[in-house]
Amino acid sequence: MEQDGKGKEFTRPVLIFKKFNDKICVIIPLSTKFHRGEFFFPMLSKMNIIRIAILPQIRMIDSKRHLN
C-alpha cells in the first residue's frame, strides 16, 4: 500500500527487482507521470502503458504489502 497511491486501497504499481525469500523483496515504484533526470527510467508495461521507474524510491518490503 502507498501513502499517495490510487483507489480505496492506495495501491501503486511496482517492479519487483529482487526477491530474497518468500517474505522480503526489493521493489522499484512506477509512475505514469514523466520525470526527468538520471534516476528515472521509462519502460513499457504489459498493457502498453509507459511507466517511469523511480530509482530514488527503491525499497525493501515485506510480501504482506503485495496485492495480487
Order of alpha helices (4+ residues) and beta strands (2+ residues): beta-beta-beta-beta-beta
